[in-house]
């Protein structure tokens, strides 16, 4: 399997079962020798349970409101987010400054196009190998050496477009 090939290629919502998602991440951390601290697990759980992209300050508010364990200082939450992103458990959507759970946390780091609804704020992780490969090939053809790739497409999801 190449770095752009993954088992999950259907554009479904990220995480339907937060507890199951956390269990997979815990297993992956054990396999990789990583330490999923209580604050990291709590931040991950809050993102998984959100069902939509979550901003860092919203996570901080949830932690401060007692929604699980963890220190409520901003640097602690940001360090947890850094760990979760670095290990492929969450993705950052830079255009909306939010975080979403990766719906296949056991895969390696990967490039992902996202479809982001500007009305309901849902985000779909659209794993389309052809899109990723085309961007990668075009960049290389221009002499550019891609290190990471996140494509964020804004618009209306099918539900919001139909309601409009």
N, CA, C and O of each residue as an XYZ file, in Angstrom:
656
protein
N       0.845     -1.183      0.000
C       0.000      0.000      0.000
C       0.888      1.242      0.000
O       1.786      1.355      0.834
N       0.655      2.159     -0.906
C       1.451      3.381     -0.951
C       0.950      4.350      0.099
O      -0.060      4.099      0.757
N       1.668      5.478      0.260
C       1.274      6.442      1.282
C      -0.083      7.064      1.001
O      -0.696      7.621      1.911
N      -0.576      6.986     -0.247
C      -1.856      7.592     -0.581
C      -2.982      6.570     -0.681
O      -4.118      6.943     -0.973
N      -2.697      5.288     -0.446
C      -3.735      4.276     -0.516
C      -4.213      3.935      0.883
O      -3.415      3.762      1.804
N      -5.532      3.841      1.026
C      -6.122      3.533      2.316
C      -7.313      2.617      2.113
O      -7.906      2.569      1.035
N      -7.647      1.902      3.150
C      -8.778      1.000      3.089
C     -10.086      1.767      3.002
O     -11.046      1.284      2.403
N     -10.136      2.938      3.582
C     -11.369      3.702      3.645
C     -11.402      4.736      2.530
O     -10.670      5.725      2.577
N     -12.236      4.516      1.537
C     -12.298      5.465      0.431
C     -13.685      6.073      0.276
O     -13.885      6.905     -0.609
N     -14.638      5.692      1.096
C     -15.986      6.249      0.998
C     -16.078      7.514      1.849
O     -15.540      7.559      2.955
N     -16.760      8.545      1.336
C     -16.851      9.812      2.077
C     -17.927      9.807      3.146
O     -18.946     10.483      3.004
N     -17.714      9.056      4.209
C     -18.673      9.012      5.316
C     -18.227      9.961      6.420
O     -17.096     10.447      6.443
N     -19.153     10.202      7.325
C     -18.809     11.048      8.465
C     -17.658     10.414      9.224
O     -17.472      9.198      9.166
N     -16.919     11.187      9.905
C     -15.677     10.734     10.530
C     -15.847      9.633     11.560
O     -15.288      8.548     11.399
N     -16.598      9.888     12.604
C     -16.679      8.932     13.701
C     -18.125      8.800     14.148
O     -18.753      9.776     14.557
N     -18.642      7.587     14.065
C     -20.009      7.342     14.529
C     -20.036      6.822     15.954
O     -21.034      6.990     16.655
N     -18.961      6.198     16.390
C     -18.884      5.584     17.712
C     -17.629      6.099     18.413
O     -16.535      5.571     18.214
N     -17.799      7.132     19.232
C     -16.642      7.759     19.887
C     -15.888      6.771     20.768
O     -14.658      6.753     20.758
N     -16.607      5.949     21.530
C     -15.948      4.985     22.422
C     -15.129      3.974     21.614
O     -14.003      3.644     21.986
N     -15.691      3.492     20.522
C     -14.967      2.557     19.668
C     -13.757      3.208     19.029
O     -12.702      2.588     18.896
N     -13.916      4.464     18.634
C     -12.813      5.227     18.053
C     -11.671      5.355     19.046
O     -10.511      5.125     18.702
N     -12.002      5.725     20.288
C     -10.975      5.855     21.342
C     -10.276      4.519     21.562
O      -9.058      4.476     21.732
N     -11.038      3.433     21.558
C     -10.442      2.105     21.755
C      -9.435      1.787     20.642
O      -8.373      1.224     20.906
N      -9.772      2.147     19.407
C      -8.842      1.918     18.286
C      -7.581      2.755     18.479
O      -6.471      2.258     18.289
N      -7.748      4.022     18.854
C      -6.590      4.894     19.065
C      -5.728      4.371     20.207
O      -4.501      4.404     20.118
N      -6.351      3.890     21.277
C      -5.580      3.314     22.395
C      -4.758      2.127     21.917
O      -3.588      1.997     22.277
N      -5.364      1.252     21.102
C      -4.652      0.087     20.569
C      -3.493      0.530     19.679
O      -2.385      0.005     19.786
N      -3.753      1.493     18.806
C      -2.708      1.988     17.902
C      -1.559      2.598     18.704
O      -0.391      2.394     18.374
N      -1.889      3.342     19.750
C      -0.838      3.932     20.593
C       0.013      2.840     21.232
O       1.239      2.947     21.265
N      -0.629      1.793     21.739
C       0.137      0.678     22.323
C       1.054      0.059     21.270
O       2.227     -0.201     21.538
N       0.509     -0.179     20.060
C       1.295     -0.798     18.990
C       2.474      0.070     18.562
O       3.538     -0.451     18.228
N       2.293      1.379     18.570
C       3.346      2.298     18.132
C       4.235      2.776     19.284
O       5.180      3.533     19.057
N       3.948      2.348     20.499
C       4.738      2.781     21.646
C       4.493      4.235     22.012
O       5.386      4.904     22.533
N       3.284      4.733     21.743
C       2.927      6.114     22.055
C       2.180      6.171     23.381
O       1.590      5.184     23.820
N       2.215      7.324     24.001
C       1.547      7.503     25.289
C       0.306      8.380     25.110
O       0.413      9.583     24.870
N      -0.868      7.762     25.230
C      -2.123      8.488     25.160
C      -2.496      8.878     26.587
O      -3.158      8.121     27.298
N      -2.060     10.071     26.994
C      -2.311     10.549     28.357
C      -3.797     10.826     28.544
O      -4.537     10.909     27.564
N      -4.240     10.970     29.778
C      -5.657     11.276     30.015
C      -6.131     12.547     29.315
O      -7.244     12.563     28.789
N      -5.333     13.607     29.288
C      -5.763     14.835     28.623
C      -5.827     14.618     27.109
O      -6.744     15.120     26.459
N      -4.883     13.890     26.541
C      -4.926     13.597     25.110
C      -6.168     12.779     24.768
O      -6.855     13.057     23.785
N      -6.447     11.771     25.586
C      -7.630     10.930     25.363
C      -8.908     11.748     25.511
O      -9.865     11.544     24.764
N      -8.930     12.668     26.466
C     -10.116     13.495     26.667
C     -10.344     14.429     25.485
O     -11.469     14.554     25.002
N      -9.293     15.081     25.018
C      -9.418     15.978     23.864
C      -9.870     15.174     22.644
O     -10.731     15.625     21.888
N      -9.302     14.007     22.454
C      -9.703     13.148     21.342
C     -11.171     12.759     21.461
O     -11.902     12.797     20.471
N     -11.605     12.391     22.645
C     -13.003     12.014     22.875
C     -13.937     13.180     22.573
O     -14.975     12.996     21.937
N     -13.577     14.374     23.024
C     -14.410     15.554     22.777
C     -14.539     15.842     21.275
O     -15.612     16.213     20.798
N     -13.451     15.669     20.546
C     -13.493     15.872     19.096
C     -14.365     14.794     18.445
O     -15.190     15.093     17.582
N     -14.178     13.547     18.861
C     -14.940     12.440     18.276
C     -16.434     12.579     18.556
O     -17.256     12.265     17.696
N     -16.785     13.039     19.735
C     -18.195     13.171     20.108
C     -18.870     14.382     19.470
O     -20.098     14.440     19.402
N     -18.086     15.340     19.006
C     -18.655     16.584     18.490
C     -19.490     16.370     17.226
O     -20.506     17.038     17.033
N     -19.073     15.458     16.380
C     -19.814     15.206     15.152
C     -19.638     16.262     14.080
O     -20.268     16.185     13.025
N     -18.799     17.237     14.330
C     -18.497     18.285     13.354
C     -17.151     18.885     13.748
O     -16.653     18.597     14.836
N     -16.555     19.704     12.902
C     -15.275     20.323     13.270
C     -15.408     21.150     14.556
O     -16.407     21.835     14.774
N     -14.371     21.065     15.401
C     -14.372     21.748     16.689
C     -13.148     22.649     16.778
O     -12.031     22.230     16.473
N     -13.366     23.877     17.196
C     -12.268     24.839     17.366
C     -11.551     24.566     18.687
O     -12.141     24.023     19.621
N     -10.285     24.943     18.755
C      -9.493     24.713     19.961
C     -10.113     25.398     21.177
O     -10.147     24.819     22.263
N     -10.601     26.625     21.004
C     -11.181     27.313     22.162
C     -12.464     26.635     22.626
O     -12.793     26.696     23.811
N     -13.210     25.979     21.705
C     -14.387     25.211     22.117
C     -13.969     23.998     22.937
O     -14.624     23.645     23.918
N     -12.870     23.362     22.525
C     -12.348     22.233     23.296
C     -11.930     22.686     24.686
O     -12.208     22.017     25.680
N     -11.264     23.827     24.742
C     -10.835     24.373     26.027
C     -12.037     24.635     26.930
O     -11.999     24.333     28.123
N     -13.105     25.198     26.360
C     -14.333     25.458     27.138
C     -14.925     24.155     27.663
O     -15.364     24.089     28.811
N     -14.938     23.116     26.826
C     -15.474     21.824     27.260
C     -14.637     21.220     28.380
O     -15.176     20.662     29.335
N     -13.324     21.333     28.259
C     -12.445     20.824     29.318
C     -12.683     21.602     30.606
O     -12.773     21.018     31.686
N     -12.783     22.924     30.486
C     -13.028     23.761     31.663
C     -14.388     23.496     32.293
O     -14.559     23.640     33.504
N     -15.355     23.106     31.463
C     -16.703     22.818     31.967
C     -16.768     21.452     32.640
O     -17.829     21.018     33.088
N     -15.632     20.788     32.705
C     -15.586     19.511     33.407
C     -15.986     18.328     32.565
O     -16.366     17.285     33.098
N     -15.908     18.471     31.261
C     -16.267     17.375     30.358
C     -15.102     16.395     30.250
O     -14.566     16.186     29.162
N     -14.716     15.804     31.353
C     -13.631     14.828     31.353
C     -12.399     15.355     32.057
O     -12.382     16.472     32.576
N     -11.369     14.527     32.061
C     -10.140     14.856     32.777
C      -9.260     15.786     31.960
O      -9.416     15.920     30.746
N      -8.342     16.416     32.652
C      -7.335     17.208     31.965
C      -7.211     18.613     32.487
O      -8.180     19.212     32.954
N      -6.008     19.128     32.403
C      -5.753     20.505     32.794
C      -6.445     21.426     31.811
O      -6.541     21.115     30.623
N      -6.927     22.555     32.298
C      -7.694     23.448     31.439
C      -6.892     24.641     30.930
O      -7.471     25.655     30.540
N      -5.576     24.529     30.931
C      -4.737     25.610     30.412
C      -4.619     25.459     28.892
O      -4.455     24.346     28.392
N      -4.703     26.575     28.156
C      -4.595     26.487     26.691
C      -3.377     25.709     26.190
O      -3.523     24.900     25.273
N      -2.176     25.918     26.751
C      -1.035     25.160     26.220
C      -1.216     23.643     26.346
O      -0.728     22.893     25.501
N      -1.901     23.193     27.378
C      -2.119     21.762     27.566
C      -3.017     21.206     26.468
O      -2.746     20.139     25.918
N      -4.078     21.924     26.155
C      -4.988     21.495     25.091
C      -4.260     21.529     23.746
O      -4.399     20.603     22.946
N      -3.485     22.590     23.490
C      -2.754     22.678     22.222
C      -1.699     21.579     22.102
O      -1.491     21.047     21.011
N      -1.037     21.233     23.192
C      -0.059     20.137     23.136
C      -0.764     18.818     22.832
O      -0.249     17.996     22.074
N      -1.939     18.617     23.421
C      -2.712     17.405     23.127
C      -3.089     17.370     21.647
O      -2.976     16.328     21.002
N      -3.535     18.502     21.111
C      -3.886     18.578     19.687
C      -2.671     18.304     18.804
O      -2.783     17.601     17.799
N      -1.521     18.849     19.166
C      -0.296     18.611     18.398
C       0.023     17.119     18.335
O       0.352     16.593     17.272
N      -0.075     16.444     19.473
C       0.180     14.997     19.526
C      -0.816     14.247     18.635
O      -0.432     13.377     17.853
N      -2.087     14.594     18.764
C      -3.133     13.896     18.009
C      -2.975     14.112     16.504
O      -3.197     13.189     15.721
N      -2.596     15.320     16.096
C      -2.367     15.595     14.668
C      -1.109     14.889     14.173
O      -1.116     14.287     13.099
N      -0.045     14.959     14.940
C       1.232     14.372     14.525
C       1.128     12.863     14.310
O       1.880     12.286     13.525
N       0.197     12.238     15.010
C       0.055     10.786     14.914
C      -1.128     10.352     14.057
O      -1.474      9.171     14.022
N      -1.748     11.311     13.365
C      -2.800     10.975     12.405
C      -4.153     10.642     13.001
O      -4.991     10.043     12.327
N      -4.385     11.020     14.253
C      -5.668     10.711     14.891
C      -6.708     11.799     14.638
O      -7.909     11.531     14.671
N      -6.253     13.019     14.386
C      -7.151     14.121     14.031
C      -6.532     14.899     12.881
O      -5.325     14.846     12.645
N      -7.391     15.624     12.174
C      -6.951     16.514     11.109
C      -7.302     17.936     11.496
O      -8.310     18.178     12.160
N      -6.471     18.873     11.081
C      -6.788     20.282     11.280
C      -7.325     20.843      9.971
O      -6.724     20.671      8.910
N      -8.459     21.513     10.063
C      -9.029     22.211      8.917
C      -8.633     23.669      9.078
O      -9.278     24.422      9.808
N      -7.582     24.056      8.399
C      -7.008     25.388      8.594
C      -7.953     26.514      8.204
O      -7.961     27.560      8.854
N      -8.742     26.325      7.166
C      -9.606     27.410      6.701
C     -10.689     27.779      7.708
O     -11.191     28.903      7.696
N     -11.049     26.847      8.571
C     -12.046     27.132      9.612
C     -11.437     26.997     11.004
O     -12.146     27.064     12.008
N     -10.121     26.807     11.060
C      -9.377     26.700     12.306
C     -10.039     25.729     13.272
O     -10.297     26.060     14.429
N     -10.310     24.524     12.778
C     -11.012     23.510     13.564
C     -10.343     22.153     13.395
O      -9.463     21.969     12.554
N     -10.785     21.215     14.213
C     -10.215     19.875     14.226
C     -11.322     18.841     14.069
O     -12.424     19.015     14.588
N     -11.017     17.756     13.344
C     -11.942     16.644     13.178
C     -11.183     15.350     13.419
O      -9.976     15.268     13.193
N     -11.907     14.347     13.878
C     -11.310     13.033     14.088
C     -11.124     12.347     12.748
O     -11.991     12.431     11.878
N     -10.001     11.669     12.577
C      -9.752     10.891     11.364
C     -10.513      9.581     11.503
O     -10.344      8.868     12.492
N     -11.349      9.255     10.519
C     -12.193      8.078     10.677
C     -11.470      6.753     10.456
O     -12.115      5.705     10.454
N     -10.186      6.768     10.277
C      -9.387      5.531     10.240
C      -8.037      5.813     10.899
O      -7.020      5.935     10.216
N      -8.033      5.914     12.217
C      -6.822      6.326     12.947
C      -5.677      5.326     12.917
O      -4.572      5.650     13.354
N      -5.911      4.122     12.414
C      -4.812      3.158     12.397
C      -3.950      3.261     11.151
O      -2.941      2.564     11.044
N      -4.333      4.132     10.189
C      -3.506      4.290      8.997
C      -2.378      5.282      9.277
O      -2.379      5.985     10.287
N      -1.433      5.316      8.369
C      -0.318      6.257      8.509
C      -0.774      7.666      8.149
O      -1.889      7.861      7.666
N       0.095      8.647      8.388
C      -0.183     10.026      7.967
C      -0.553     10.000      6.499
O       0.018      9.239      5.718
N      -1.511     10.834      6.126
C      -1.956     10.825      4.752
C      -2.547     12.169      4.356
O      -2.914     12.982      5.204
N      -2.629     12.382      3.057
C      -3.219     13.593      2.502
C      -4.707     13.357      2.321
O      -5.132     12.287      1.884
N      -5.495     14.372      2.664
C      -6.936     14.197      2.642
C      -7.643     15.436      2.114
O      -7.441     16.530      2.641
N      -8.468     15.286      1.085
C      -9.348     16.391      0.702
C     -10.573     16.414      1.632
O     -11.100     15.363      1.997
N     -11.017     17.611      2.007
C     -12.207     17.757      2.850
C     -13.249     18.584      2.123
O     -12.922     19.552      1.436
N     -14.500     18.199      2.278
C     -15.634     18.973      1.797
C     -16.268     19.596      3.031
O     -16.731     18.876      3.916
N     -16.296     20.928      3.106
C     -16.753     21.639      4.295
C     -17.998     22.447      3.955
O     -17.978     23.289      3.058
N     -19.082     22.182      4.681
C     -20.329     22.906      4.451
C     -20.285     24.238      5.189
O     -20.060     24.286      6.398
N     -20.503     25.307      4.450
C     -20.456     26.639      5.049
C     -21.718     26.973      5.842
O     -21.733     27.958      6.580
N     -22.763     26.181      5.706
C     -23.992     26.447      6.447
C     -24.064     25.641      7.751
O     -24.201     26.224      8.827
N     -23.974     24.314      7.667
C     -24.105     23.484      8.879
C     -22.756     23.138      9.499
O     -22.702     22.562     10.586
N     -21.672     23.484      8.817
C     -20.301     23.298      9.297
C     -19.865     21.840      9.387
O     -18.910     21.512     10.091
N     -20.566     20.971      8.674
C     -20.104     19.582      8.637
C     -18.863     19.511      7.755
O     -18.629     20.378      6.913
N     -18.082     18.472      7.963
C     -16.884     18.256      7.152
C     -16.807     16.778      6.809
O     -16.937     15.917      7.678
N     -16.598     16.503      5.551
C     -16.486     15.129      5.083
C     -15.056     14.888      4.639
O     -14.514     15.632      3.822
N     -14.455     13.855      5.177
C     -13.115     13.439      4.779
C     -13.270     12.612      3.514
O     -13.666     11.448      3.564
N     -12.960     13.212      2.404
C     -13.152     12.584      1.106
C     -11.842     11.963      0.660
O     -10.987     12.631      0.079
N     -11.699     10.696      0.935
C     -10.455     10.046      0.545
C     -10.546      9.629     -0.900
O     -11.084      8.573     -1.234
N     -10.020     10.463     -1.730
C     -10.027     10.206     -3.165
C      -8.576     10.147     -3.619
O      -7.917     11.175     -3.775
N      -8.099      8.952     -3.824
C      -6.699      8.752     -4.200
C      -6.346      9.471     -5.494
O      -5.222      9.944     -5.666
N      -7.317      9.550     -6.407
C      -7.045     10.207     -7.688
C      -6.772     11.696     -7.504
O      -5.866     12.245     -8.131
N      -7.559     12.356     -6.637
C      -7.367     13.788     -6.372
C      -6.000     14.009     -5.725
O      -5.245     14.890     -6.136
N      -5.697     13.215     -4.725
C      -4.417     13.341     -4.025
C      -3.253     13.089     -4.985
O      -2.274     13.835     -4.994
N      -3.367     12.045     -5.784
C      -2.288     11.709     -6.728
C      -2.124     12.798     -7.785
O      -1.000     13.133     -8.159
N      -3.239     13.355     -8.271
C      -3.164     14.412     -9.288
C      -2.468     15.659     -8.739
O      -1.620     16.246     -9.411
N      -2.826     16.060     -7.525
C      -2.174     17.224     -6.916
C      -0.688     16.961     -6.693
O       0.154     17.821     -6.953
N      -0.383     15.774     -6.214
C       1.004     15.404     -5.957
C       1.808     15.397     -7.263
O       2.914     15.935     -7.317
N       1.254     14.792     -8.302
C       1.946     14.719     -9.590
C       2.131     16.104    -10.202
O       3.192     16.403    -10.749
N       1.118     16.939    -10.116
C       1.206     18.290    -10.691
C       2.272     19.111     -9.965
O       3.050     19.831    -10.591
N       2.296     18.992     -8.642
C       3.298     19.712     -7.856
C       4.703     19.260     -8.255
O       5.588     20.088     -8.470
N       4.901     17.956     -8.353
C       6.216     17.427     -8.725
C       6.605     17.835    -10.136
O       7.778     18.092    -10.407
N       5.618     17.899    -11.051
C       5.896     18.318    -12.427
C       6.397     19.759    -12.475
O       7.126     20.140    -13.391
N       6.005     20.549    -11.488
C       6.452     21.939    -11.404
C       7.743     22.078    -10.594
O       8.200     23.187    -10.320
N       8.328     20.927    -10.214
C       9.562     20.943     -9.448
C       9.356     21.159     -7.965
O      10.320     21.361     -7.228
N       8.117     21.119     -7.520
C       7.792     21.322     -6.108
C       7.841     19.979     -5.397
O       7.346     18.978     -5.916
N       8.434     19.957     -4.217
C       8.530     18.730     -3.435
C       7.495     18.758     -2.308
O       7.776     19.297     -1.237
N       6.310     18.192     -2.524
C       5.256     18.254     -1.504
C       5.650     17.514     -0.225
O       6.191     16.409     -0.272
N       5.373     18.131      0.894
C       5.612     17.521      2.196
C       4.296     17.071      2.842
O       4.238     16.032      3.500
N       3.256     17.858      2.645
C       1.935     17.544      3.189
C       0.907     18.173      2.266
O       1.211     19.085      1.498
N      -0.305     17.672      2.354
C      -1.332     18.147      1.447
C      -2.688     18.072      2.132
O      -3.104     16.999      2.571
N      -3.375     19.194      2.225
C      -4.745     19.220      2.726
C      -5.533     20.147      1.823
O      -5.254     21.343      1.740
N      -6.504     19.591      1.161
C      -7.360     20.357      0.274
C      -8.699     20.552      0.975
O      -9.331     19.582      1.393
N      -9.131     21.800      1.104
C     -10.397     22.102      1.761
C     -11.315     22.783      0.764
O     -11.037     23.890      0.304
N     -12.408     22.116      0.435
C     -13.372     22.625     -0.525
C     -14.602     23.091      0.250
O     -15.218     22.312      0.978
N     -14.955     24.366      0.087
C     -16.117     24.942      0.789
C     -17.313     25.012     -0.132
O     -17.178     25.214     -1.339
N     -18.483     24.843      0.453
C     -19.729     24.926     -0.294
C     -20.876     24.510      0.592
O     -20.837     24.726      1.804
N     -21.896     23.915      0.008
C     -23.050     23.421      0.752
C     -23.130     21.916      0.610
O     -22.986     21.379     -0.488
N     -23.359     21.236      1.725
C     -23.547     19.793      1.671
C     -24.890     19.511      0.993
O     -25.692     20.423      0.790
N     -25.129     18.258      0.649
C     -26.350     17.890     -0.067
C     -27.598     18.302      0.715
O     -28.558     18.806      0.131
N     -27.588     18.090      2.029
C     -28.751     18.434      2.855
C     -29.016     19.930      2.840
O     -30.157     20.352      2.652
N     -27.982     20.738      3.036
C     -28.155     22.202      3.049
C     -28.496     22.737      1.660
O     -29.293     23.667      1.538
N     -27.907     22.163      0.615
C     -28.215     22.606     -0.738
C     -29.671     22.309     -1.079
O     -30.332     23.107     -1.745
N     -30.164     21.176     -0.628
C     -31.549     20.806     -0.889
C     -32.518     21.711     -0.124
O     -33.605     22.023     -0.613
N     -32.113     22.130      1.081
C     -32.970     22.998      1.910
C     -32.966     24.436      1.421
O     -33.859     25.208      1.768
N     -31.975     24.807      0.619
C     -31.860     26.203      0.158
C     -32.881     26.575     -0.887
O     -32.896     27.712     -1.358
